[in-house]
Amino acid sequence: MSDWFRESLYDHWSQSFLISRELYRSQGGMQDIALFETPGFGRVLTLDGIIQVTTGDEFIYHEMLAHVPIYAHGAVRSVCVVGGGDGGMLREVLKHRSVEHAVLVEIDAAVVDFCRRHMPTVSAGAFDDPRCEIVIADGLKFMAETDRKFDLIVIDSTDPIGPGGVLFTEEFYQDCARCLTAEGIVVNQNGVPFLQGEEITDTWRRRRPHFADVGFYVAAVPTYVGGFMALGWASHSTRPRTEGLDQIHARFAAAPVTTRYYTPDLHRAAFALPRYIQDLIPG
């Protein structure tokens, strides 16, 4: 009988992955870590029984959280990634030559070490890029105490349960707002609205007092079941989110990066939300 991994993120729905080979399991440290290979999704990393990244489809999530705000902004030089210990977000951010410095704030050094060793294709050398700075710290505490300013803050966190919950609070968003440059942007994963609709509503309400522009865009990531995944957006400026398609095409042509999901056309289309997601945003 084959071994299966079952992820039960919801009481009424679960998904299962056939395990070809278990590569690693550890129940020590801050989080329970497991890594296994599957026939369809490649290597799968789980923390506390919840899938974090698969080598099969991670490019969708990482590309959309990195390239959409960078091309919308047009002049991103400083980036802070909160979470993202697998290095995938750093990989995509550092594809842009305009980025001069990227700080990765990860609470658990074991996650970074583990991913460097067991999932090197995800970071693809990003940890060794001279523009990268790794800070092992609580993201909430870092953002509350730092005096740095960033053009882009990417919150690459787990869902708002357990340790990741603090990165969805109004207190944290207010600190992010303080740490942004004049046209800076904050993006984050905001769950699957069909199953986690309250995350959209809560995020909008918690961010609205602190940013001039708050919104959402979507991406279809197979691992994150339930339809579109929502990606949160907040900025001190209304300009970046409303940049026209011609401008996005021009920026991509002037400074192209290799992608497998992101395109300028998809960039603009991702902000066209289905009605059921629009209905979750307070009027």
Accessible surface in RSA format (square Angstrom, percent):
REM  Atomic radii and reference values for relative SASA: ProtOr
REM  Chains: A
REM  Algorithm: Lee & Richards
REM  Probe-radius: 1.40
REM  Slices: 20
REM RES _ NUM      All-atoms   Total-Side   Main-Chain    Non-polar    All polar
REM                ABS   REL    ABS   REL    ABS   REL    ABS   REL    ABS   REL
RES MET A   1   237.10 122.8 149.96  99.2  87.14 207.5 126.90 107.9 110.20 146.0
RES SER A   2    65.27  55.2  47.13  62.9  18.13  41.8  17.94  38.2  47.33  66.3
RES ASP A   3   100.79  70.6  94.29  93.8   6.50  15.4  17.43  41.0  83.35  83.1
RES TRP A   4   147.05  59.0 116.61  56.4  30.44  71.5 100.85  53.8  46.20  75.0
RES PHE A   5    26.91  13.5  23.69  14.7   3.22   8.4  26.91  16.3   0.00   0.0
RES ARG A   6   161.07  67.6 140.02  71.4  21.05  50.1  42.11  57.5 118.96  72.1
RES GLU A   7    12.32   7.1  11.13   8.4   1.19   2.8   0.16   0.3  12.16   9.9
RES SER A   8    67.77  57.3  41.79  55.8  25.98  59.9  33.14  70.6  34.63  48.5
RES LEU A   9    49.89  27.8  25.09  18.0  24.79  62.3  26.36  18.5  23.53  63.3
RES TYR A  10    31.17  14.6  21.80  12.4   9.37  24.4  24.50  18.4   6.67   8.2
RES ASP A  11   162.06 113.5 118.42 117.9  43.64 103.2  40.67  95.7 121.39 121.1
RES HIS A  12   140.18  76.6 101.37  70.5  38.82  99.3  94.13  97.0  46.06  53.6
RES TRP A  13   103.15  41.4  94.85  45.9   8.31  19.5  79.80  42.5  23.36  37.9
RES SER A  14    35.47  30.0  14.90  19.9  20.57  47.4   5.28  11.2  30.19  42.3
RES GLN A  15    27.39  15.3  21.33  15.6   6.06  14.4  18.57  39.5   8.82   6.7
RES SER A  16    59.20  50.0  33.14  44.2  26.06  60.0  15.34  32.7  43.86  61.4
RES PHE A  17    10.74   5.4   7.91   4.9   2.83   7.4  10.74   6.5   0.00   0.0
RES LEU A  18    57.49  32.0  53.32  38.1   4.17  10.5  53.32  37.4   4.17  11.2
RES ILE A  19    30.99  17.6  18.95  14.1  12.04  29.0  18.95  13.6  12.04  32.7
RES SER A  20    72.15  61.0  33.00  44.0  39.15  90.2  33.02  70.3  39.13  54.8
RES ARG A  21   131.67  55.3 125.50  64.0   6.17  14.7  57.82  79.0  73.85  44.8
RES GLU A  22    88.46  50.8  62.00  46.9  26.46  63.0  22.61  43.7  65.85  53.8
RES LEU A  23    42.90  23.9  13.50   9.7  29.40  73.9  17.25  12.1  25.64  69.0
RES TYR A  24    76.94  35.9  69.66  39.6   7.28  18.9  44.91  33.7  32.03  39.5
RES ARG A  25   129.96  54.6  99.57  50.8  30.39  72.4  41.72  57.0  88.24  53.5
RES SER A  26    32.54  27.5  26.18  34.9   6.36  14.7  12.20  26.0  20.34  28.5
RES GLN A  27   139.60  78.1 109.38  79.9  30.22  71.9  28.21  60.0 111.39  84.5
RES GLY A  28    44.26  54.6   0.00   N/A  44.26  54.6  36.21  99.4   8.05  18.0
RES GLY A  29    78.69  97.0   0.00   N/A  78.69  97.0  37.11 101.8  41.58  93.1
RES MET A  30   119.01  61.6  84.11  55.7  34.90  83.1  76.81  65.3  42.19  55.9
RES GLN A  31    24.42  13.7  20.40  14.9   4.02   9.6   7.50  16.0  16.92  12.8
RES ASP A  32    60.35  42.3  58.51  58.2   1.83   4.3  13.35  31.4  46.99  46.9
RES ILE A  33    11.61   6.6  10.23   7.6   1.38   3.3  10.71   7.7   0.90   2.4
RES ALA A  34     6.33   5.8   6.23   9.6   0.10   0.2   6.23   8.8   0.10   0.3
RES LEU A  35     0.02   0.0   0.01   0.0   0.01   0.0   0.01   0.0   0.01   0.0
RES PHE A  36     0.30   0.1   0.30   0.2   0.00   0.0   0.30   0.2   0.00   0.0
RES GLU A  37    40.40  23.2  40.40  30.6   0.00   0.0   8.00  15.5  32.40  26.5
RES THR A  38    11.71   8.3   2.08   2.1   9.62  22.9   2.08   2.8   9.62  14.5
RES PRO A  39    96.10  70.0  53.18  48.5  42.92 156.0  63.79  52.7  32.31 200.8
RES GLY A  40    65.05  80.2   0.00   N/A  65.05  80.2  31.85  87.4  33.20  74.3
RES PHE A  41    56.76  28.4  56.73  35.1   0.03   0.1  56.76  34.4   0.00   0.0
RES GLY A  42    29.73  36.7   0.00   N/A  29.73  36.7  25.44  69.8   4.29   9.6
RES ARG A  43    73.14  30.7  73.06  37.2   0.08   0.2  17.40  23.8  55.74  33.8
RES VAL A  44     0.00   0.0   0.00   0.0   0.00   0.0   0.00   0.0   0.00   0.0
RES LEU A  45     3.60   2.0   3.60   2.6   0.00   0.0   3.60   2.5   0.00   0.0
RES THR A  46     2.13   1.5   2.13   2.2   0.00   0.0   0.00   0.0   2.13   3.2
RES LEU A  47    16.64   9.3  14.31  10.2   2.33   5.9  14.31  10.0   2.33   6.3
RES ASP A  48    78.89  55.3  54.74  54.5  24.14  57.1  34.16  80.4  44.73  44.6
RES GLY A  49    35.93  44.3   0.00   N/A  35.93  44.3  26.02  71.4   9.91  22.2
RES ILE A  50    39.48  22.5  39.48  29.4   0.00   0.0  39.48  28.4   0.00   0.0
RES ILE A  51     6.67   3.8   0.66   0.5   6.01  14.5   0.66   0.5   6.01  16.3
RES GLN A  52    39.47  22.1  26.29  19.2  13.18  31.4  10.59  22.5  28.89  21.9
RES VAL A  53     5.98   3.9   3.02   2.7   2.97   7.1   5.98   5.2   0.00   0.0
RES THR A  54     1.00   0.7   0.10   0.1   0.90   2.1   0.10   0.1   0.90   1.4
RES THR A  55    38.99  27.7  23.06  23.4  15.93  38.0  16.22  21.8  22.77  34.4
RES GLY A  56    32.24  39.8   0.00   N/A  32.24  39.8  20.21  55.5  12.02  26.9
RES ASP A  57     9.49   6.6   9.49   9.4   0.00   0.0   6.75  15.9   2.74   2.7
RES GLU A  58    19.50  11.2  15.33  11.6   4.17   9.9   4.89   9.5  14.61  11.9
RES PHE A  59    28.87  14.4  28.87  17.9   0.00   0.0  28.87  17.5   0.00   0.0
RES ILE A  60    13.00   7.4  13.00   9.7   0.00   0.0  13.00   9.4   0.00   0.0
RES TYR A  61    13.92   6.5  13.54   7.7   0.38   1.0  11.92   9.0   1.99   2.5
RES HIS A  62     2.46   1.3   2.46   1.7   0.00   0.0   0.66   0.7   1.80   2.1
RES GLU A  63     2.73   1.6   2.73   2.1   0.00   0.0   0.00   0.0   2.73   2.2
RES MET A  64     0.23   0.1   0.23   0.1   0.00   0.0   0.23   0.2   0.00   0.0
RES LEU A  65     0.00   0.0   0.00   0.0   0.00   0.0   0.00   0.0   0.00   0.0
RES ALA A  66     0.00   0.0   0.00   0.0   0.00   0.0   0.00   0.0   0.00   0.0
RES HIS A  67     0.00   0.0   0.00   0.0   0.00   0.0   0.00   0.0   0.00   0.0
RES VAL A  68     0.00   0.0   0.00   0.0   0.00   0.0   0.00   0.0   0.00   0.0
RES PRO A  69     0.01   0.0   0.01   0.0   0.00   0.0   0.01   0.0   0.00   0.0
RES ILE A  70     7.26   4.1   5.58   4.2   1.68   4.0   5.58   4.0   1.68   4.5
RES TYR A  71     6.73   3.1   6.22   3.5   0.51   1.3   6.73   5.1   0.00   0.0
RES ALA A  72     0.18   0.2   0.18   0.3   0.00   0.0   0.18   0.2   0.00   0.0
RES HIS A  73    18.44  10.1  13.66   9.5   4.78  12.2  11.53  11.9   6.91   8.0
RES GLY A  74    40.46  49.9   0.00   N/A  40.46  49.9   8.66  23.8  31.79  71.2
RES ALA A  75    41.50  38.2  35.13  54.2   6.38  14.5  39.69  55.9   1.81   4.8
RES VAL A  76     0.97   0.6   0.26   0.2   0.71   1.7   0.26   0.2   0.71   1.9
RES ARG A  77   124.29  52.2 123.78  63.1   0.51   1.2  29.59  40.4  94.70  57.4
RES SER A  78    27.01  22.8  27.01  36.0   0.00   0.0  23.14  49.3   3.87   5.4
RES VAL A  79     0.12   0.1   0.00   0.0   0.12   0.3   0.00   0.0   0.12   0.3
RES CYS A  80     0.00   0.0   0.00   0.0   0.00   0.0   0.00   0.0   0.00   0.0
RES VAL A  81     0.00   0.0   0.00   0.0   0.00   0.0   0.00   0.0   0.00   0.0
RES VAL A  82     1.96   1.3   1.96   1.8   0.00   0.0   1.96   1.7   0.00   0.0
RES GLY A  83    12.62  15.6   0.00   N/A  12.62  15.6  12.34  33.9   0.28   0.6
RES GLY A  84     6.67   8.2   0.00   N/A   6.67   8.2   2.35   6.5   4.32   9.7
RES GLY A  85     4.15   5.1   0.00   N/A   4.15   5.1   0.00   0.0   4.15   9.3
RES ASP A  86    16.01  11.2  15.07  15.0   0.93   2.2   0.76   1.8  15.25  15.2
RES GLY A  87     0.00   0.0   0.00   N/A   0.00   0.0   0.00   0.0   0.00   0.0
RES GLY A  88     0.00   0.0   0.00   N/A   0.00   0.0   0.00   0.0   0.00   0.0
RES MET A  89     0.09   0.0   0.09   0.1   0.00   0.0   0.09   0.1   0.00   0.0
RES LEU A  90     0.41   0.2   0.02   0.0   0.39   1.0   0.02   0.0   0.39   1.0
RES ARG A  91    31.80  13.4  27.10  13.8   4.70  11.2  21.00  28.7  10.80   6.5
RES GLU A  92     1.72   1.0   1.72   1.3   0.00   0.0   0.00   0.0   1.72   1.4
RES VAL A  93     0.00   0.0   0.00   0.0   0.00   0.0   0.00   0.0   0.00   0.0
RES LEU A  94    13.75   7.7   5.26   3.8   8.48  21.3   5.92   4.2   7.83  21.1
RES LYS A  95    71.08  34.7  47.75  29.3  23.32  55.5  44.26  39.8  26.81  28.6
RES HIS A  96     7.48   4.1   5.06   3.5   2.42   6.2   3.25   3.4   4.23   4.9
RES ARG A  97   234.36  98.4 207.31 105.7  27.05  64.4  79.32 108.4 155.04  94.0
RES SER A  98    56.98  48.1  39.52  52.7  17.46  40.2  46.37  98.8  10.60  14.9
RES VAL A  99     0.46   0.3   0.00   0.0   0.46   1.1   0.00   0.0   0.46   1.3
RES GLU A 100   110.26  63.3  94.71  71.7  15.54  37.0  38.85  75.1  71.41  58.3
RES HIS A 101    69.55  38.0  69.42  48.3   0.12   0.3  54.12  55.8  15.43  17.9
RES ALA A 102     0.00   0.0   0.00   0.0   0.00   0.0   0.00   0.0   0.00   0.0
RES VAL A 103     0.00   0.0   0.00   0.0   0.00   0.0   0.00   0.0   0.00   0.0
RES LEU A 104     0.00   0.0   0.00   0.0   0.00   0.0   0.00   0.0   0.00   0.0
RES VAL A 105     1.59   1.0   0.00   0.0   1.59   3.8   0.00   0.0   1.59   4.3
RES GLU A 106    12.37   7.1  12.22   9.2   0.15   0.3   0.20   0.4  12.16   9.9
RES ILE A 107    67.30  38.3  55.62  41.4  11.68  28.2  55.62  40.0  11.68  31.7
RES ASP A 108     9.82   6.9   9.07   9.0   0.75   1.8   0.75   1.8   9.07   9.0
RES ALA A 109    41.03  37.7  38.81  59.9   2.22   5.1  38.85  54.7   2.18   5.8
RES ALA A 110    46.30  42.6  37.89  58.5   8.42  19.1  42.77  60.2   3.53   9.3
RES VAL A 111     8.98   5.9   8.67   7.8   0.31   0.7   8.98   7.8   0.00   0.0
RES VAL A 112     6.52   4.3   6.52   5.9   0.00   0.0   6.52   5.7   0.00   0.0
RES ASP A 113    89.46  62.7  82.79  82.4   6.67  15.8  29.10  68.5  60.36  60.2
RES PHE A 114    14.50   7.3   8.43   5.2   6.07  15.8  14.08   8.5   0.42   1.2
RES CYS A 115     0.11   0.1   0.00   0.0   0.11   0.3   0.00   0.0   0.11   0.1
RES ARG A 116    95.00  39.9  80.07  40.8  14.93  35.5  22.96  31.4  72.04  43.7
RES ARG A 117   190.33  79.9 163.16  83.2  27.17  64.7  53.02  72.5 137.31  83.2
RES HIS A 118    33.38  18.2  32.19  22.4   1.20   3.1  19.71  20.3  13.67  15.9
RES MET A 119     1.46   0.8   0.00   0.0   1.46   3.5   1.46   1.2   0.00   0.0
RES PRO A 120    71.31  52.0  66.95  61.0   4.37  15.9  67.83  56.0   3.49  21.7
RES THR A 121   101.23  72.0  85.16  86.3  16.07  38.3  81.48 109.4  19.75  29.9
RES VAL A 122     0.93   0.6   0.77   0.7   0.16   0.4   0.93   0.8   0.00   0.0
RES SER A 123     5.46   4.6   5.41   7.2   0.06   0.1   0.07   0.2   5.39   7.6
RES ALA A 124    66.95  61.6  30.05  46.4  36.91  84.0  41.91  59.0  25.04  66.3
RES GLY A 125    45.85  56.5   0.00   N/A  45.85  56.5  31.75  87.1  14.10  31.6
RES ALA A 126     6.05   5.6   0.96   1.5   5.09  11.6   6.05   8.5   0.00   0.0
RES PHE A 127    16.82   8.4   4.01   2.5  12.81  33.3   4.01   2.4  12.81  36.7
RES ASP A 128   104.16  73.0  75.98  75.6  28.19  66.7  35.91  84.5  68.25  68.1
RES ASP A 129    32.62  22.9  23.96  23.8   8.66  20.5   7.96  18.7  24.66  24.6
RES PRO A 130   131.52  95.9  93.98  85.7  37.55 136.5 106.27  87.7  25.25 157.0
RES ARG A 131    59.46  25.0  56.80  29.0   2.66   6.3  35.88  49.0  23.58  14.3
RES CYS A 132    21.16  16.0   0.23   0.3  20.92  49.2   0.00   0.0  21.16  22.8
RES GLU A 133    50.49  29.0  46.23  35.0   4.26  10.1  28.84  55.8  21.65  17.7
RES ILE A 134    62.98  35.8  34.01  25.3  28.97  69.8  34.01  24.5  28.97  78.6
RES VAL A 135    33.53  22.1  30.58  27.7   2.95   7.1  33.53  29.1   0.00   0.0
RES ILE A 136    83.97  47.8  55.33  41.2  28.64  69.0  55.33  39.8  28.64  77.7
RES ALA A 137    31.40  28.9  21.61  33.4   9.79  22.3  31.27  44.0   0.13   0.3
RES ASP A 138    49.17  34.4  43.65  43.4   5.53  13.1  16.21  38.2  32.96  32.9
RES GLY A 139     7.83   9.7   0.00   N/A   7.83   9.7   0.54   1.5   7.29  16.3
RES LEU A 140    39.96  22.3  39.95  28.6   0.01   0.0  39.95  28.1   0.01   0.0
RES LYS A 141   122.40  59.7 117.75  72.2   4.65  11.1  86.72  78.1  35.68  38.0
RES PHE A 142    26.09  13.1  19.42  12.0   6.68  17.4  25.67  15.6   0.43   1.2
RES MET A 143     0.00   0.0   0.00   0.0   0.00   0.0   0.00   0.0   0.00   0.0
RES ALA A 144    47.85  44.0  26.77  41.3  21.08  48.0  26.83  37.8  21.02  55.7
RES GLU A 145   116.55  66.9  83.82  63.4  32.73  77.9  42.99  83.2  73.56  60.1
RES THR A 146    17.08  12.1   5.78   5.9  11.30  26.9  12.09  16.2   4.99   7.5
RES ASP A 147   130.38  91.3 108.38 107.9  21.99  52.0  44.08 103.7  86.30  86.1
RES ARG A 148    86.34  36.2  78.49  40.0   7.85  18.7  37.40  51.1  48.94  29.7
RES LYS A 149   113.11  55.2  96.44  59.2  16.67  39.7  71.26  64.1  41.86  44.6
RES PHE A 150     4.37   2.2   4.37   2.7   0.00   0.0   4.37   2.7   0.00   0.0
RES ASP A 151    17.44  12.2  17.44  17.4   0.00   0.0   0.00   0.0  17.44  17.4
RES LEU A 152     0.18   0.1   0.18   0.1   0.00   0.0   0.18   0.1   0.00   0.0
RES ILE A 153     0.00   0.0   0.00   0.0   0.00   0.0   0.00   0.0   0.00   0.0
RES VAL A 154     0.00   0.0   0.00   0.0   0.00   0.0   0.00   0.0   0.00   0.0
RES ILE A 155     0.15   0.1   0.15   0.1   0.00   0.0   0.15   0.1   0.00   0.0
RES ASP A 156    16.76  11.7  10.23  10.2   6.52  15.4   0.20   0.5  16.55  16.5
RES SER A 157    16.04  13.6   0.94   1.2  15.10  34.8   7.85  16.7   8.19  11.5
RES THR A 158    46.38  33.0  39.77  40.3   6.61  15.8  38.70  52.0   7.68  11.6
RES ASP A 159    24.04  16.8  20.23  20.1   3.80   9.0   5.24  12.3  18.80  18.8
RES PRO A 160    42.92  31.3  24.20  22.1  18.71  68.0  24.20  20.0  18.71 116.3
RES ILE A 161   110.37  62.8 100.93  75.2   9.44  22.8 105.68  76.1   4.69  12.7
RES GLY A 162    62.32  76.9   0.00   N/A  62.32  76.9  36.33  99.7  25.99  58.2
RES PRO A 163    96.11  70.0  74.44  67.9  21.67  78.8  88.11  72.7   8.00  49.7
RES GLY A 164     5.82   7.2   0.00   N/A   5.82   7.2   5.48  15.0   0.34   0.8
RES GLY A 165    19.65  24.2   0.00   N/A  19.65  24.2  14.68  40.3   4.97  11.1
RES VAL A 166    58.89  38.7  57.89  52.4   0.99   2.4  58.32  50.7   0.56   1.5
RES LEU A 167    18.44  10.3  18.26  13.1   0.19   0.5  18.26  12.8   0.19   0.5
RES PHE A 168     5.12   2.6   5.12   3.2   0.00   0.0   5.12   3.1   0.00   0.0
RES THR A 169    47.42  33.7  46.66  47.3   0.76   1.8  46.82  62.9   0.60   0.9
RES GLU A 170    72.00  41.3  68.64  51.9   3.36   8.0  19.71  38.1  52.29  42.7
RES GLU A 171   108.03  62.0 100.70  76.2   7.34  17.5  39.39  76.2  68.64  56.0
RES PHE A 172     0.00   0.0   0.00   0.0   0.00   0.0   0.00   0.0   0.00   0.0
RES TYR A 173     0.14   0.1   0.14   0.1   0.00   0.0   0.14   0.1   0.00   0.0
RES GLN A 174    95.69  53.5  94.35  69.0   1.33   3.2  16.84  35.9  78.84  59.8
RES ASP A 175    21.88  15.3  21.69  21.6   0.19   0.5   0.23   0.5  21.66  21.6
RES CYS A 176     0.01   0.0   0.01   0.0   0.00   0.0   0.01   0.0   0.00   0.0
RES ALA A 177    10.26   9.4   7.02  10.8   3.24   7.4   7.31  10.3   2.95   7.8
RES ARG A 178   100.79  42.3  88.36  45.0  12.43  29.6  76.69 104.8  24.10  14.6
RES CYS A 179     0.33   0.2   0.00   0.0   0.33   0.8   0.33   0.8   0.00   0.0
RES LEU A 180     8.08   4.5   0.00   0.0   8.08  20.3   0.00   0.0   8.08  21.7
RES THR A 181    41.92  29.8  36.12  36.6   5.81  13.8  41.19  55.3   0.73   1.1
RES ALA A 182    86.85  79.9  64.13  99.0  22.72  51.7  73.77 103.9  13.09  34.7
RES GLU A 183    64.42  37.0  62.28  47.1   2.14   5.1  22.19  42.9  42.23  34.5
RES GLY A 184     0.00   0.0   0.00   N/A   0.00   0.0   0.00   0.0   0.00   0.0
RES ILE A 185     0.22   0.1   0.22   0.2   0.00   0.0   0.22   0.2   0.00   0.0
RES VAL A 186     0.12   0.1   0.12   0.1   0.00   0.0   0.12   0.1   0.00   0.0
RES VAL A 187     0.00   0.0   0.00   0.0   0.00   0.0   0.00   0.0   0.00   0.0
RES ASN A 188     0.10   0.1   0.10   0.1   0.00   0.0   0.00   0.0   0.10   0.1
RES GLN A 189     7.24   4.1   7.24   5.3   0.00   0.0   2.94   6.3   4.30   3.3
RES ASN A 190     0.00   0.0   0.00   0.0   0.00   0.0   0.00   0.0   0.00   0.0
RES GLY A 191     1.97   2.4   0.00   N/A   1.97   2.4   1.97   5.4   0.00   0.0
RES VAL A 192     5.72   3.8   5.72   5.2   0.00   0.0   5.72   5.0   0.00   0.0
RES PRO A 193     4.67   3.4   0.00   0.0   4.67  17.0   0.00   0.0   4.67  29.1
RES PHE A 194   138.47  69.3 114.10  70.7  24.37  63.4 116.22  70.5  22.25  63.7
RES LEU A 195    35.26  19.6   9.30   6.7  25.96  65.3  13.53   9.5  21.73  58.5
RES GLN A 196    16.72   9.3  16.72  12.2   0.00   0.0   5.47  11.6  11.25   8.5
RES GLY A 197    11.42  14.1   0.00   N/A  11.42  14.1   6.99  19.2   4.43   9.9
RES GLU A 198   105.95  60.8  97.58  73.8   8.37  19.9  57.78 111.8  48.17  39.3
RES GLU A 199    12.90   7.4  10.01   7.6   2.89   6.9   8.92  17.3   3.98   3.2
RES ILE A 200     0.00   0.0   0.00   0.0   0.00   0.0   0.00   0.0   0.00   0.0
RES THR A 201    25.67  18.3  25.67  26.0   0.00   0.0  18.49  24.8   7.18  10.9
RES ASP A 202    47.81  33.5  46.57  46.4   1.24   2.9   4.26  10.0  43.55  43.4
RES THR A 203     2.10   1.5   2.10   2.1   0.00   0.0   0.16   0.2   1.94   2.9
RES TRP A 204    47.68  19.1  47.68  23.1   0.00   0.0  41.39  22.1   6.30  10.2
RES ARG A 205   144.71  60.8 133.27  67.9  11.44  27.2  44.14  60.3 100.57  61.0
RES ARG A 206    85.92  36.1  85.36  43.5   0.55   1.3  12.19  16.7  73.73  44.7
RES ARG A 207     0.30   0.1   0.30   0.2   0.00   0.0   0.00   0.0   0.30   0.2
RES ARG A 208   102.04  42.8  95.63  48.7   6.41  15.3  24.91  34.0  77.13  46.7
RES PRO A 209    90.65  66.1  47.69  43.5  42.96 156.1  60.07  49.6  30.58 190.0
RES HIS A 210    40.54  22.2  24.68  17.2  15.87  40.6  23.04  23.7  17.50  20.4
RES PHE A 211     9.22   4.6   0.18   0.1   9.04  23.5   3.84   2.3   5.38  15.4
RES ALA A 212    53.09  48.8  29.12  44.9  23.97  54.5  39.64  55.8  13.44  35.6
RES ASP A 213    11.26   7.9   9.74   9.7   1.52   3.6   1.71   4.0   9.56   9.5
RES VAL A 214    12.61   8.3   0.20   0.2  12.41  29.9   0.20   0.2  12.41  33.7
RES GLY A 215     4.73   5.8   0.00   N/A   4.73   5.8   4.73  13.0   0.00   0.0
RES PHE A 216     2.53   1.3   0.32   0.2   2.21   5.7   0.32   0.2   2.21   6.3
RES TYR A 217     0.00   0.0   0.00   0.0   0.00   0.0   0.00   0.0   0.00   0.0
RES VAL A 218    10.80   7.1   7.36   6.7   3.44   8.3   7.36   6.4   3.44   9.3
RES ALA A 219     0.95   0.9   0.27   0.4   0.68   1.5   0.95   1.3   0.00   0.0
RES ALA A 220    49.22  45.3  45.51  70.2   3.71   8.4  46.19  65.1   3.02   8.0
RES VAL A 221     5.62   3.7   1.50   1.4   4.12   9.9   1.90   1.7   3.71  10.1
RES PRO A 222    75.74  55.2  53.09  48.4  22.64  82.3  66.77  55.1   8.97  55.7
RES THR A 223     4.37   3.1   2.51   2.5   1.85   4.4   2.71   3.6   1.66   2.5
RES TYR A 224    48.06  22.4  42.11  24.0   5.95  15.5  34.94  26.3  13.12  16.2
RES VAL A 225    39.27  25.8  33.24  30.1   6.03  14.5  37.63  32.7   1.63   4.4
RES GLY A 226    12.99  16.0   0.00   N/A  12.99  16.0   5.25  14.4   7.74  17.3
RES GLY A 227    51.43  63.4   0.00   N/A  51.43  63.4  37.06 101.7  14.37  32.2
RES PHE A 228    79.60  39.8  76.95  47.7   2.65   6.9  76.95  46.7   2.65   7.6
RES MET A 229     8.69   4.5   8.69   5.8   0.00   0.0   8.59   7.3   0.10   0.1
RES ALA A 230     0.06   0.1   0.06   0.1   0.00   0.0   0.06   0.1   0.00   0.0
RES LEU A 231     0.59   0.3   0.59   0.4   0.00   0.0   0.59   0.4   0.00   0.0
RES GLY A 232     0.00   0.0   0.00   N/A   0.00   0.0   0.00   0.0   0.00   0.0
RES TRP A 233     0.00   0.0   0.00   0.0   0.00   0.0   0.00   0.0   0.00   0.0
RES ALA A 234     0.00   0.0   0.00   0.0   0.00   0.0   0.00   0.0   0.00   0.0
RES SER A 235     0.00   0.0   0.00   0.0   0.00   0.0   0.00   0.0   0.00   0.0
RES HIS A 236    63.54  34.7  45.40  31.6  18.13  46.4  32.01  33.0  31.52  36.7
RES SER A 237    17.70  15.0  12.83  17.1   4.86  11.2  10.96  23.3   6.74   9.4
RES THR A 238    80.11  57.0  77.38  78.4   2.73   6.5  44.83  60.2  35.28  53.3
RES ARG A 239    72.73  30.5  67.00  34.2   5.74  13.7  64.97  88.8   7.76   4.7
RES PRO A 240     0.94   0.7   0.00   0.0   0.94   3.4   0.00   0.0   0.94   5.8
RES ARG A 241    65.14  27.3  62.41  31.8   2.73   6.5   3.85   5.3  61.29  37.1
RES THR A 242    95.44  67.9  74.73  75.8  20.71  49.4  61.24  82.3  34.20  51.7
RES GLU A 243    24.56  14.1  22.30  16.9   2.26   5.4   2.64   5.1  21.92  17.9
RES GLY A 244    40.06  49.4   0.00   N/A  40.06  49.4  33.30  91.4   6.76  15.1
RES LEU A 245    67.93  37.8  61.66  44.1   6.27  15.8  61.66  43.3   6.27  16.9
RES ASP A 246   123.51  86.5 116.05 115.5   7.46  17.7  39.14  92.1  84.37  84.1
RES GLN A 247    76.33  42.7  70.91  51.8   5.43  12.9  13.26  28.2  63.07  47.8
RES ILE A 248     0.05   0.0   0.05   0.0   0.00   0.0   0.05   0.0   0.00   0.0
RES HIS A 249    71.43  39.0  69.02  48.0   2.41   6.2  46.46  47.9  24.96  29.0
RES ALA A 250    55.31  50.9  42.31  65.3  13.00  29.6  51.32  72.3   3.99  10.6
RES ARG A 251    49.95  21.0  45.16  23.0   4.79  11.4  23.63  32.3  26.32  16.0
RES PHE A 252    43.35  21.7  43.35  26.9   0.00   0.0  43.35  26.3   0.00   0.0
RES ALA A 253    78.66  72.3  50.84  78.5  27.82  63.3  58.65  82.6  20.01  53.0
RES ALA A 254    90.29  83.0  49.24  76.0  41.05  93.4  60.74  85.5  29.55  78.3
RES ALA A 255    55.95  51.4  48.86  75.4   7.09  16.1  55.32  77.9   0.63   1.7
RES PRO A 256    88.95  64.8  68.79  62.7  20.16  73.3  68.81  56.8  20.14 125.2
RES VAL A 257    17.58  11.6   3.47   3.1  14.11  34.0  12.38  10.8   5.20  14.1
RES THR A 258   109.52  77.9  99.71 101.1   9.82  23.4  68.23  91.6  41.29  62.4
RES THR A 259    34.60  24.6   9.80   9.9  24.80  59.1   0.81   1.1  33.79  51.1
RES ARG A 260   171.17  71.9 133.34  68.0  37.83  90.1  60.82  83.1 110.34  66.9
RES TYR A 261    51.22  23.9  41.49  23.6   9.73  25.3  33.52  25.2  17.70  21.8
RES TYR A 262     1.07   0.5   0.00   0.0   1.07   2.8   0.00   0.0   1.07   1.3
RES THR A 263    61.80  44.0  61.35  62.2   0.46   1.1  56.40  75.8   5.40   8.2
RES PRO A 264     8.52   6.2   8.52   7.8   0.00   0.0   8.52   7.0   0.00   0.0
RES ASP A 265    76.45  53.5  71.37  71.0   5.08  12.0  30.58  72.0  45.87  45.7
RES LEU A 266    54.19  30.2  51.49  36.8   2.70   6.8  53.55  37.6   0.65   1.7
RES HIS A 267     1.67   0.9   1.67   1.2   0.00   0.0   0.00   0.0   1.67   1.9
RES ARG A 268    73.46  30.8  67.25  34.3   6.20  14.8  14.48  19.8  58.97  35.7
RES ALA A 269    57.76  53.1  42.94  66.3  14.82  33.7  51.19  72.1   6.57  17.4
RES ALA A 270     4.15   3.8   0.22   0.3   3.93   8.9   4.15   5.8   0.00   0.0
RES PHE A 271    28.60  14.3  11.41   7.1  17.19  44.7  11.87   7.2  16.73  47.9
RES ALA A 272    76.65  70.5  53.12  82.0  23.53  53.5  63.71  89.7  12.94  34.3
RES LEU A 273    26.01  14.5  13.57   9.7  12.44  31.3  14.47  10.2  11.53  31.0
RES PRO A 274    37.37  27.2  25.17  22.9  12.20  44.4  37.37  30.9   0.00   0.0
RES ARG A 275   162.75  68.3 154.75  78.9   7.99  19.0  59.78  81.7 102.97  62.4
RES TYR A 276    87.45  40.8  78.64  44.7   8.81  22.9  76.06  57.2  11.39  14.0
RES ILE A 277     0.04   0.0   0.04   0.0   0.00   0.0   0.04   0.0   0.00   0.0
RES GLN A 278    72.29  40.4  63.75  46.6   8.54  20.3  18.03  38.4  54.26  41.2
RES ASP A 279   102.24  71.6  68.68  68.4  33.56  79.4  30.66  72.1  71.59  71.4
RES LEU A 280    46.64  26.0  41.54  29.7   5.11  12.8  44.61  31.3   2.03   5.5
RES ILE A 281    43.57  24.8  31.81  23.7  11.77  28.4  32.01  23.1  11.56  31.4
RES PRO A 282    32.60  23.8  15.81  14.4  16.79  61.0  27.68  22.9   4.92  30.6
RES GLY A 283   120.39 148.5   0.00   N/A 120.39 148.5  75.77 207.9  44.61  99.9
END  Absolute sums over single chains surface
CHAIN  1 A    11989.9       9072.4       2917.5       6625.1       5364.8
END  Absolute sums over all chains
TOTAL         11989.9       9072.4       2917.5       6625.1       5364.8
